[in-house]
Amino acid sequence: MSTTHRTTCTRDCPDACGLLATVEEGRITRLQGDPEHPVTRGFLCWRTGKYLQTQYAPERLRTPLWRPTLERAFTPLSWEDALDLVAEKLLRIKAESGPAAIFHYRSGGSLGMLKALVDHTFANFGPVTTKRGDICSGAGDEAQLLDFGDQDSSDLFTLRDAKHILIWGKNVHTSSPHTVPVLKEARARGARLVAIDPVPNRTTAMADAWHQPRPGGDLALALAVGRLLADSGRLAPEAASRCADLDGWLRLVRARSVADRCAEADVPVSVAEDLADRLADGPTTILVGWGMMRRTNGGAIVRALDALAAVTGNLFRKGGGSSFYFKRRRAFATPWVDAPPPRTICEPTFGADVLAANDPPIRAVWITAGNPVVMLPESETTIRALRSRELVVVADILPTDTTDCAHLVLPVATMLEDDDMVGAYGNHWLGNVSPVVPPDGAWTDVQIAFALARRLGVPLDEDVRMWKRRFLTPKVPLEALEAGAVRSPLTPEVLYGDGKVATPDGRVRLLTEAPALSAADPAFPLSLFSISTDFSQSSQWVEPMEGPAPLRVHPSVAPAPDGALATVRSAIGALTVRLKHDAGLRPDVVVMPKGGGFARGQCANAITRARVTDIGEGGALYEEGVRLELPDVVSVATENVHVATT
């Protein structure tokens, strides 16, 4: 006899899909999208559709593993012994060096809201050192907070009311697949889709027009569009009253000619003219992608796009706007005020900052929902930082490059075993996370927090359902969420429909200064992009890549057979890759999959330097220049090739 259970995907994806899981004799046999969820509509991305391969992977962690030194093999421990051991060590480190000697790093491997209870435990035990900045969205977060005083979007389905949709640096097929049906519905109602992206993908293929600026040239292109709008008198009549610093923005866009800006962006002037026409012929929405903000001018790029939406009035119209993020936490409340951390570590410079920390030094690192060796730049620096600590604890589902650096590994429940809640950041829907099957030897992060808190002397109620009620806004009863997805009642259909944003005076703060585009190093003339794929969720692969990572490259840059091995080299290291020709790429761009294994020689972050964005302390991951080195004798061997560092 089979039963069907409803839950919600908690992976780091904008969609937060509703899931239906079929269970037969205690085992999940089918996973599908919930047809009653208004965004999921019954279908899943390939990655989540294949999640049962992760759920029942032979290598699943099922018992705590301990080793006193990294040279020793892991030994299984009971949960009680493992937590007794680690609590004793944390208490001793706190007594000897103070709580700042302990660093709790939590990332986005799961977006469940109750993961904050782990933060709460460490905050009240310490407070300990925590992270600041954001490797994924730091620049865009800060940009929209500066411009609008908040981060959110109009309802996803208002895209159906758009006349033009500018998909700027965003591959929705991969990063937000449940937006695709809405875009198709918008097109059926007359909307035109325009993609702006250096990299060809399924989204550029579906667009009515595709423009291909140079990497980082989006800022110059947006400023050129702004000048065309200003000089032709096509700003909204209310722009001056709704936007602070309009005169400063006008000086910025008029500081250089449209031709000069377009030359910097490496696009014809006609591209800027096309975009200006579409913004003036609204309502027009800009869907702001996340990749282009991962540059040293990334915050300015997002602010320049925000400004275009604001000065043309599209920001305040149904079917218009600058949509970067949907505020997934808006309907959730933090029911406590934790003491501020005594010290923070910048996430993009994790390795160097941990190594440099003193007074006191970082002695212990606890990692929740993260794989920093793979997901943060300068992988070897991160490894060196972790392997030189006295105690490293990693809580995860599977062995990773980061668990390889751990003294204690704690097996964590999967999203199909978890008990939590989640809010989407690609729409406004909230979902309940309910355990479909019990975990096999693993514990949830919340169970770990409860048990650790008892041992550390931290008061913490151990009633998950009570915490769900406390986290939810009173406008969303828990019983309603348990019955099915609920739209957040705290965001209106049109975000700024009253003409005011969330800044103190209600006016948009416009960009008035802009950093110059970084000059390419002639020794490393190719821009390395490590982007999301259909086959993995960050570093969580359904099936690990075999052999060297594929490197998409324009054929003119790699006069070697498709499938040949080559070396891609940066200023800090090199990887062996397998060439994959793509005539649609710009010749100055090469593309690798995001999140490949470090030990398997597939990790782009092994050759990416740790740098921060202009604002928001994001990771400038796409600023790395590389060169391609072809062997004298071309090989199509299939063996694994590991990292070779300079």
N, C-alpha and C positions, 0 to 999 in steps of 0.2 A: 504494500500500500504506500502511495506517495502523498506527500503533503507539500504545500506551497507556502513560502514565507516571504514577507515583504521587508526590505531593508533599503539602505542607501549607500552608494559608493562614497568612500572617504578618501580616495586617492587625490593627489595634487593635480587636479584638473578643474577647469572652470565649471563643468556641467553638473557635478554632484547628482548623478543619475539615480533614478529610482530603479531598484532591482527586484526581480522575482526569482527566488531560488527554490528548485524542486529537490526534496529530500526523500530518499528511498533507503530504508533500513539503516538510518543514521548517517548516510553519506549523501553529499550534494551531487546530484547527477545532471543538473541543468541550471544554467544561469542566463537570464534574459532581461531585457529592458521592460520596465513596468509600462504597459500600454495606457494606464490611467494617469501617469505622470504627464503634465501638460508640456514639459520640455523633452523628456526622454522619449515619449511616444512609442515605446515598445522596442527600440533598437539600442544597441550598445556599440561602442567603438570596438575595434578588433582586439585591443589590449585587454579590456575588461571582459569581453566575450570569451577570452581564453584564460580567465583568471583561475579556473579550476586546476590548471597545470601548476600554478603557484600554490594553491590551497593544498594540493596533494603531492607536492614535489618531494622526491625521496630525500632531498637534503634539508627539508624543513627542520628548524631547531625545535626540539621537544623537551629539553631539560637544560637547566643552567649548567654552564661550563666554566671552570676555573683553572687558572694556572698562576703560580706565584711570580714567575718571571716569563718573559716572552720567549725565552729559549726552551721552555718546558712545553710538553704536550698538554692539551686541555684534559681535565678530569671532570666527569659528571658530578654534580652536587644536587642534593634536594633543594627545593625552594627555601625551606626554613634555614638550612645551613648556609645557603648562598646569601640570603638577606641578613642573617646574623653576622656573617663575615664582613660584608660590605658596610653594614651599619657601624660595626666596631671600628673599621678603618676610617670612615667619614668622621665619626665622633673624635677619634684621636687626632686626625688632621685639623679639625676645627679647634680642638683644645690647644694644639701646639702652634698653629699658624694663623688661626682665625678663619672665618667662613669664606673670605675672598680667595683662599687657596683652593677652593672647590669651584669648578666651572661646570654649570649645567647648560648643555647645548641642545636645544630642541629645534628641529627643522620641520619640513612639511611632508614627510613620508606618509603621514595620516593627518587629515584636516579635521578630525573629530574635535569638537569643542571641549569635551571633558579632559583632553590631554593637558589643559591648563591646570588641572589638579596636581600634576607632577611639578609644574612651575610653582604652584602654591606651597607644596611641601618643601621645596628647596628654599623658597623665599622666607618661609617661617623658620626653617632650620638655621638659616644664615642671617641675612640674605647672602646668597652665594654670588659669584660672578656669573653673568649671563651675556648673551650676544646682543649686538646692536647692528643697525643696518639690515639689508636684506639682499641676498645674492641674486634673487630673481627680479624683484620689482622695486628696489630701493629708490632708484631715480624717478620712476613714474609715480610712486607713492608721494614723494616729496613734491614733485611738480604739481600734482593736482591739489595737494593740500595748500601749496602756495597760491595757486590760481583761484581755486574755488572754496578753500577752507574745508573741504571734505572730499571723500572719494566715493563715488557711486555713479550710477547710470540710470537713464530712463528705462522703463520696462523693455525687455528684450523684444516683445511683440510690437512695439511702436516702430520697429524697422519696416514693418509693412506699410507705414505711412510715409516713408522716405521717398523722395524723388531721385536722389543720388546717394549711394553708399560708397565712401572711400575706404577701402580695406588697406590700411597703411601699415605695412610691415607685419602682417598677421596672416598665417596660414590656418584658416578656420577648420579646414578638413582634418588637420592633425591636432590643433590646440583646443578647439572648441567645436567638435563635430555636430553637436545638436543645434548650433547656430545655422548650419547649412540649410536645413529645410525652411527656416524663417527667411533666409536670403532668397531662396528660390520662390517663396510665396511673394516676397517683395518685388522680385523681378516680374512675376506673373501679373502683378498689379501696376507695372510700368516703371519700376525703379531701375536705374542703370548702376551696375557694379563696376568699380574701378579699383584695380590692385596696384599698389605702389610697393615694389619689393625687388631687391637685387637678385633674389633666388627664385627660379621657376618652380612652381608646385601646383598641386591640384586646385588651389584657390585662384592663382593667376590664370589657370586654364579655363576656369568657369567665368571669369570676369569679361565684361564687354570691352574693357580696355586695360592694358597693363603697361605701367611705366617702371623703368629699371634704373634708379639712381645708383651712384657709387656708394659703397658702404660709408655711413655717416653723413652722406650728402643730403639726407632728408631735411636737416636744419636749413641749409642754404635754399633748398627747393621751397620749403614752407615760407621762408622770408621773401623769396621771389613772388610767390603767390600773393602774399600780403601786400607787396608793393603794387602789383597789378590791380588788386581790389581797391586800394586806397587811391591810386592815381586815376582810376576810371570812375571814381565816385560811387562805388558799389558797396560801401560799408553801410550797415544798418543805421537808420536815422537815430536810434536810441543808443548807439555804440558809446558815445561820450558819457551818457548818464549811467550806463550799466557797467562800464569798464573804467577802472582807475588806470592812470598812467597811459592813456591813449596817445597823448603827445609823445611820450617816450617811446612807445611802440612804433609810432609813425617815423620818428627819427631813425630807429633801428632798421626798419624795412627799407627806408630811403637812403640809407648810408651807402649802398652800392647799387649798381644797375641790375635790372632783371637779367641781362645777358651775362654779367659777371657771376651772379648767384647760380644761374643755370649751368654755367661752365664749371663752377665748383662742384655742383651736383652731377655733372656729366650727363645732362639731358638737354634736348632741344628746348628753346624758349616756348615752343608750342605745347610742351608738357605743362609748364606753369600756366599757360593761358587756358588749357583744357580744365585744369583743376580750379582755377579762379572762376571760370564760367559755371562750373558745377556747384561751387559754394554759393555763388550769387543766385543760382536758380534752385533754391531750396524748396522744401526742407531737405537738408543734407546731413547725414551722420558720418563722422569719422570713427571708424573702428581702429583704435590705437593698439598696435602690436607691442609685444614685450621685448623682442630681440633688439630693436634699434635703440632702446634705452640702455642697453648693456655696452655703452661706449663712454668715453670720457666727456662727450657732449650730450649724453643720453637724456639728462633732465631737461636741457634746453630744447631738444627735439620735441619732447612731449609738451612742453610749455608753448612752443611755437604752434603746434597743432591745436592746443586748447585755445590759443589766441584767435586762430582762423575761425573756429566755431563760434567764439564770442563776438568778434567784431562784425561778423556777417549776420548775427542774430539767430543762427541755427541752434545755438546752445539752449535757447529758450523756447524752441518750437517742438511740437510733436512730430516725430520722424527726423529730428535733428539732434545734434549733440556731439560731444567728444567722449566716446565710451572706451575707457581704459580698464575699469574695474567695477564690479558690483559689490557693494559693501556687505560681505557675507556675515559679518559679526553684528550688523545693526540691530537685529532682533534678539541678540543675546546680551546679557548683562554679566559683568564680573561682580560677584556679590561680596567682594572684599577689597580692601586697599592694602596691598602688600608694600612692605618697606622698599624704597628704591634700592637697586643693587649697589654695593660699594664700588663695583668696578664692572666695566663691560668690555667685551672683545668684539672688534669689528669683524663681521662674518666674512667678507671677501678676503681679509688679510688674516684669517684664523691662525694659520701656521706660524707666521712671523710674530703675531701678537702674543700667542701662547708662549713661544720661546723667549720673547723679550720681557714678559711680565715679571715684576719683582715687587717686593715689599707688600705682600708676600709673593713668592713664585706660585704658579699654578702647580699644585701637587696631584690633584685628581680631576678627571674629566668624566662626566656622565653624559652619554649621548642618547637622546630620545628621538625616534622617528627621523633619523638622518644617516647619511652615508658620506660624510664630509671628504674623505679621501678622493672620491670620484667627483663629487658635485661642486667642490670648491677649487679655485685655481691653485697652481703650484702644488700639485698632489704630493710631491716628495717632501716639500716643506711641512705639509700637514702630517704626513707619516712621521717625519722626524720629531715634530712636536708631540704627537701622541705616544710614540714609542719611548720617549724620554721622560714620561710622567711616572709617578709612583703607582698610580692606580687609574686604569681606564675601564669604564663600564659601558657596554653597548647593549641596548635593548632592540632586538630586531627579529624579523621573521625567518630570514635566511642568512647563511654566511655571506659576508661581503668583504671588500678590501678594507673596510673600517673594523670589522670584527677581527681581522687579522692583526690589528694593533691593540687588541683588548686583553685585559687580565680576566675580566668576568663578562660573559655573554649571557644575556637573559632572553629566553624565547618569548616572543610577544604574539598575541592573538592576531589573526588576520581580520580584515574588515568584515568577513562573513561570520566571525566569532565574537565580534566586538559589541559593546553596549554603549551607545554614544548618541550624538546629534551632529548635524553638519548643515552649514549654509553654503550655497553655491557662490562663486565669484564670477560666473558668466551669466547668471540670471538671478532672480530674487526669490528662488524657492528654497525652503527649508525642508530637511528630511530627518526622520528618526532612523537611528542605526540600531538594529535589534539582532541579537545573536541567532544565526540560523542553525548552527550546530555548536556543541561545546568544544572549546579548544583542546587539542590533544597534547597535554603537557605544558602548554603555554599559558601565560596569564595576560590579561589586558594591562595596558599602561596604568589604568586607574586602580586595578587590583594591586599592582606593584607600588603605586603611590600610597595606598592605604597601609599596606604591610610595612613599607619603609617608614612612614610617618610614626607608626606605633613604636618602632625601634629607635627612632631619633627623638622621641619625646615631643612630636608635633601634634597638637590636637587636630583631628580631621574626622568629621562625620563620615561613616562608611555606608551610606545609603545612596546608591547610584540614581535611583528615581527621584529622590529628594534633590540631588544636585541638578538633575535635568530641570526640575521645576524652578530652582533658584537661578539657573542660567537663562531661562527663557523670559522674554518680556511678558508681562501679564496679559498682553493682547493676544498671545498665542498659547492657549491651554495645551498642556502636554497631551491630553487625551485626543485632541484634534490632530496633533502631529503624529501620534501613534496610529491614527486611522489612515493617514496618507499625507502626501506632501502638502505644505501650506505656504502660500505666498507671504513674504514679509509684509506686515501691514504698515511698516514705518517708512517706506519709500513710496512716493506718489508715482503715478503712471508717467508723468512728465516731470523730470527731476527739478528743473528750475523754471517751471511753467509760469511762475509769478514774476519772472524777471529778476529775481534776486538769487545770489549764491550764498554760501555759508560763511563768507568772510565777515568780519565785524560790522562793516558798513553795507554788506550785501552786494558789493561790486567786485567784478572780476579783476584780479591783479595780473596785468599783462607783462609778458617778457619785454624787457627794455635793453638787456645786454646779452650778448651771445658769444660763447667761446669759438675760437677758430677751429676748423677741421684739422685734426692731427695729420702731419705730413708722414707719408709712408717712408720707411727705412729702405733705401735702395737694395740693401742686402737681403731684405725680407719683404718682397713687393706684393705678396698675395695676402688677402684678408682671410683669416681662418674663422669660419662659422661652424659652431657645433650646435646643431639644432635638433628639436624633438622629432621623433619618428612615429610611425604608426605601430611600431613593434615594442615600444618600451614606454614606461612612465618614469621619467627621469632615469635613475639607475636601476629601476625594477624592470628587468627584461622577462618576457614570457619564456623565451629561450635565449640563452647567451649567444652572442655572435661567435661564429667559428672563424679562427684565423685572423689575419690582420683586418682592421676596420676598413670599410670602403671609403674612398675619398672621391667625391664628385669634383670634376675639374673640366674646364673647357678644353677641347681637343688640341687647340693651338698651344696650350701651355704644357701639354704632356704628349709629345710625339712618340708615343709608345702604344702597344696594343691595349685595348680595353681588357682589364683584368690583370695587367702586369703589376708586379711589385715595384714600389718606389719608396723613397724616404721623404717625409715632410719634416722640415727643420725650422725651429724658432730660435730665438736668442738664448733659450734655456734648455733646450733638449730636442729630441727627434723621435719619430715613430715610423715604423714600417707600415705602409698602407697598401691597399689594393686599388688601383686606378679604376674609376668608373666615369667614362666620358659623358659629358652633358653639354651639347652645343647650345642649349638655352642659357647657360650660366654666363655671367660677365667673366671676361678673361682674368680679372683681378681678384676673383673670389674662389675659394675652395671650401668644400662642405664635408663635415664629418658628422656621424650620429652623436647625439648627446648621451652622456651617461655610460659609455663603454667601460669595460673592466680595466682597472689599472694593471693588475698582475698579468692580464692577457695581452697587454700592449695596445689597448684599444681606446685609451682615455685621453681625450683632447686636452683635459685640464692638466695632464702631465707636462704639456709644453706651453701652457698659458700662464702668463705672469699675473700675479695678484695686484690689481689696481682698482681704484674706486672711481665711481662716476662723479660728475661735477657737483651733484647734490644728492642727498639721500643715502650716501654710503652704500650704493649698489655695487655689484661686480661689473667692471668694464671687461667682460669676457670676450667681446667681439673686437677688441682693439689689437689683438695679437697679429703681427705680421709673420709670415712664414715664407719659405722657399721650397721648391720641389726639386729633389735630386733623383735623377734617373740612373739606374745601373748601366754599366757598359754592356752587359749581357742581360737582356730582358728575360725575366723568369715569370712563370705562372704557377709557381709552387703553392701549396696550400698549407704549409706548416705555420704554426703560431710563431709570431715574432714579438719579442718583448721590448720594453722601453730602453732606448739607448740615450743616456744623458751626456751633455757636454760638461 
